[in-house]
Amino acid sequence: MCRWIACSGTPVLLSQILFQPEHSLIDQSLHPRMGAETTNGDGFGIGWCPQDTETADLEFRRIRRDLALAVDPALYADIEGSNDSDVMFFLALTFGLPEDPPGAVARMAGSVETTAQSHGIGQPLQMTVAVTDGEHVWVFRCSSEGRSRSLYVSTKVDALRALHPDVSFPRELSDETRLVVSEPLGDLPGAWKEVPESSYGVVQPGGGVLHRFRPEYSAGSGALW
């Protein structure tokens, strides 16, 4: 499972996240402490959202076509990649991601499970996901087997300052800054909280909230949405 990080709040240099922490994202890709494999060989990428925005494994190869055909035809031509993340993202867009991120991701997850089941594939879904509209960040942790890959969110900055007054890094961040990571970037006590199994969180100005999450299925006997 890929190791990743999402950041909302004070802009930070990529080096502060990718290289400098004791258990940085680069270190996680080579030496994950909580991953399923010893080394992540699935590539890497960087995405960002400006403030003025308006906004593959064998299992997957067996169901890629059916999932792709479920994408809204108006969106299909915009799919540039061929991996599971690309298809899942466009399925979420098809199911209303801009208007209802939690509902769209739930319907996407349900579509993946329903499609896989029609091919005789059990426990197809294993995901940690982050999406943003430039102001809010929604993060999801869910899997078909109920044993999802790890996901953590940073403690509120004011609490972190109180816990570790001698650490300089929290003093450089705004109170609104939160990090969401596959694995903690270091071993600072009290700095990280695990996102619970089968849940999603919303990181937003003023704080964050957690909710239960489960895939949403279409009516009927498991037909595609």
Protein Blocks (a to p, Z undefined) as FASTA:
>chain_A
ZZddddedjdddfklmmmmpmblfklmmmmcckbmbfbdcebpadddddfkbccddfklm
mmmmmmmmmpcfklmmmpmbfcfklmmmmmmmmnommmmmmlmmmmmmmmmmmmmmmnop
ahkbccdddddehlaccdddddfkopacdddddddfklmmmmmmmbmklmmpcfkbccdd
fbdfbfcehkaccddehiaddddehiacdddddddddehjhiaZZ
